[in-house]
Amino acid sequence: MRQREGENGRRPSVLVPYPGPVVRSDEQDVFVYLRPETNGVEVESAVLRVIERSPVYKRDLKLVYLANVPGSFIARNHIVESHYSTKLFFATHSGRAFTPGMRNAFEEHYGIALNEARVVGGFEALHVLGLTPEELFQIWVPASEVLAVHGQTIKRIDDVFVVNYDIPALLHKNNRNTDIAVMVFRCRASYAVFVEVVDQMREALIAEGHMNASAPLSRLLHYSKGPFEQILDGFDYLFDRNACPASVADLSFACYLMECGISGAEIVAAVRQPIMEFEDSSGQRFEQEIMTYTEHDSYPEALAKFRSARRQFVLKSLA
């Protein structure tokens, strides 16, 4: 595995090294990482205190990885661009790259034909609306004017439909001066239990004054919401002490999939080209993004859904 480049010697500082994958259907490795705009040390401490006080800690939940990843390292290795490549694609190509399912969802939600709407990507929206990345990110619209489809977010601002309005601000915030903390928790309990712990994190962060009660927790931290997202998070944010990134063989769910006959190439393709057409038990076909479709699933549930995929959309061919 090629070592990723550091800048001025700054590489990820691994405080708790990852012990390696487990191939068990009843254990999952859930990533939690803090957004760069947070007060890293204080928020990190608050999150860890919630974990340590949880009744499931050590019995069904344990910290198996903790690292500080420098902003300079993230920027130099284009980690954010890699991690959000699908959102970046649609923020660049906008409605021109919509799949048939995305087009149908757009037209049904907004009541207007896609080819009659003024649809722009997040970057073009900065010029069209005359806003900064942060202004575009913060601008408020009613919930009815927002559509989430296939992992992408569309926001209607007046007569302009902005695809992935958050991406310019996300790239702006992840700069050379903003380090992030990354944690991995090995969870033997169901995802529902981990979600309860996440809710406790939110309550603690509000009580300690780190976030506003009306703000979503996602503004401060991210957690893997399903098995396939665990793989995506692992590819981009799991490192050994030599700054080498994780491979397919290093990740628990990926190892589980390979034990079940899924190839490494198929796994990489699933998380890098995640929009697919699936078939349900009645033979009906529908589009969905694999991370969204397998949210909060167990490993066997996520595998069964992946095996029901009948088509994969290659994004570069849609533009």
N, C-alpha and C positions, 0 to 999 in steps of 0.2 A: 504494500500500500504506500503510495507516494505521500511523503510528509508535506503538509500544507505550509505555505510560507508565512513567516512572521515579519514584523516590521520593527526595526531597532531591538530585536531580541524578544519582543513581546509575543508570547504564545499563550494558549489556554492554560490557566493554572488549575490543575486537577487536585482538589483537596481530598475527595473520596473517589478513588479509582473504581471504574466499573468492573464487576467481578466476572463478566461474561454472561452469555445467554443461558436461559433455562428453557427446556422444551417440555413444558407442561401446559395442559389445556386449562388449568385452574389458577395460573399465575400470569400476571401481565406487568410489563415495564412501562409505567406512565411517566412521560416527561412533563416537567414544569419549568418554564423559564420566564424571567421577569422582563417586562418591556424596558427598553433603554431609557424612557423618560421617568422611570421610578427612582426613588431614593434607594439605590440598590441594597446597601447594608441593612438599613432599618426595615425595609419591606421583606428582605430575605430572612431576617431574624424573626419577624412576625409570622411568616409562613412556617418556618421550622418549629416555632413554639406551638402553633396549632397542631402540627403533626405529632409532636412529642406528647401533647396532652390528650390526643385522641385515644379512646379505649381500644382501637384496633392497632395502634402503633406497636411494633415489634412482634405482635402475634400474627397479624394479617397484612401489615404494611411496614416497610422498612426502607430507609434511604440507602440506595446502592450506588449513587453517583452524585458528585457535587463538583462543579467547576465554575471558574470565572473566565469568560471569554472576552478578550479585549476588543474594543470597537475597531481598533486599527487592523487586527487580525480578520475580523468579520468583513471589513471594507476591502482589504487587500485580496481576499479570497472570494469575494462576491457571493458570500453565503446567503445574504438576504435575497438577492436576485435568484439564486438557485432554489431557495426554499419556497419562494412565492412565484415561481416561474409561470404557473397556470394563471394566477391573478395578474401577473405582469403582462402576459400574452393578451388577455382580454382588455386590460387597461390601455394597451397599445392599439389593438385592432378593433376594439369596440364591437358594435352590432354586426359588422361585416363577417365576424368569425363565429357568430352564434350557430349552435347546432339546431336542428329542427325542433327539438324539445325546448330549447331556450327561447327560440322564436315564439313558439306556441304559448309558453308561460308568460312572456312579455306582453303579447297581444291580449291574452286573457286578463292579466292583472291590470293593465293600463287602459284597455279598451281602444287601442289604436294600432293600426298596422305598422309593423316594424319599418317598412320602407317609406312610410309617411311621417315617421317620428325623427326628431333631431337627436340622434344617439351618438355620443362621443365617448372616448376613453378618458380616464382620469387625467392624463397628461395634456391632451387637447383641451380639456375643460378649463385648465388653468388660464389659457389664453382666451377661450370663448367667453368665460365668465369674469375674467380679470381678477382672479383670486390667487392668493398664495397657497402652497400645499396645506398649511395648517388651517387657513380659512375655509378651504374646500372640505377638509376633514371635519371641522367643527360646525359647519352650517347645519341648522336644524330644519327638518321637514317633518310633516306628520308621518306616522308609521305607514299609512296607506300609500305613501309615495315612495316607499322603499320595497324592493323585491330582491329576495335571496334565491338564487337558482344555480344549481350545480356548483356550489362553492363560491359563486361570484355575487357581488352586490351591486344593484342598480339603484340610483337615487335620482328622483325627478326634482330638478331645481327650476322652477318656472316652466318654460317649455323645452328645457334641455334634459335629456336622460343621460346620466353620467355612469359609466361602467367602471366599477372598482375605484370610486372616488378616494378611497383611503390609501391607495398605493403610493402616490407622490409623497404624502406626509410620512408614510412608513419608511420610504427610502431616505427621506430627509432626516428623520430622527435617528436612524441607524447610521451614525457617522463614526469617525475615528476617535471621538472623545467619549463615546458612550459604551461602556462595558456592560455585559449582561451576566447574570447568574443562571446556571442551568442545573437542574436537579432531576434525578430519576428515582421514582419510588416503585419498588416491587410490591405488587398488590395481589394478595391471595383471595381477597373478598371480591364481590361483584363490583361492577362499575358504579352501581347505585351507591355503594358505600363510599367510594372515592369521591363521587359527586357531593355527598353529604360533607365530606372533609373540605372540599372546595368551597362549599357554602359557608363553612365555619371560618375559612380563610377570609372570605369577603367580609363577614361580620367583624372579625378582628381588625382588618385593615380600616374599616369605617370607624370602629371604636377608638383606634389609635390615631385617627386623623390623617391617614395616608390616602384616603379616597373619599369622594362625595357619595352619599347614600344613593343618589339618583344615577350615578355612573355605572356602566357595566364593568364587571371584574376584568373582562378582556382588555380594558384600557391599561391595566397594570400587569397582568400576567397571562400566560398561555398554558393550557394543559392539553395533552393528547386526548382527544375525545373518542378515540376508537383505535383498534389494532393497526389499521393501515396508516393512520396518522402517527402512530408510534414509530413505524418504520421511517416515514418521512422526517420526523423529528430526529431520529437516530442518525440518519445519513448526514444531516447538516449540523448537529449540535453535540454529538458524542465523540469524544477524543480520548486517546491514550496520553500518557505523559510526554510522548514525543510529538504531539500535535497531529498524529495520524488519525484521520476520520474513520468512522465505523464502516465496515463492509456488510454485505447481506448476511454473512455467516456470523456476525457479531451480535445480531439483534434477535431477541427471543421470538417474536411473532414470525419473523422471516424464517428462522430455523424450524418453527412449527410447520409453516407452509411447505418447506422443503422436505420435511419428514413425511408430509402428506402428498408428495409428488409434484409440487409446483416448482418450476425452475427458478434460479436466481434472476435470469433475464426477464421472466414474466413478472417477478416481484418488483423489479426496478421499473419496468414499463407501467405497472399498475399505479405506482405512486407519482411517477413523472408525467403520465398521460392518464389522469384519473377519471375522465368522463367516458362512460360506457353505456351500452344498451343491455339491459337485463331481461330475463324471462321469469315470470312468476309461475306458481304451481298450476295455474289455469292455462298457461301458454301465452298469456298476454305479455307484450314487450313494452318496455318503458326506459327512458333515459334517466341516469342519475350519476352523481359523482361518488366514487367508491368510498372516500372518507366520510361523506355525509351519510351514505347508505348504511355504513357499518358503525355509525356512532353508538358508543356505549355497548357494543356487542362483545360477547365472549369470543375466544379464538375459534371454536367450532362454528359459531353462528356467522362470523365474518368469512370463514372459509367457504361455507355453504353458499353465501351470497356471491362471493367471487366466482365460484364455479358455475353460477347461473348467468354469467356474462356471455353475451352472444356477439358483441361488437365493441370495438374500442375506437374512439375518435382520436385521430392524430391531429393535434392542434395546428401544427405548421401547415397542414393541407387544407385548413378551413379558412385561412386568411384570404 
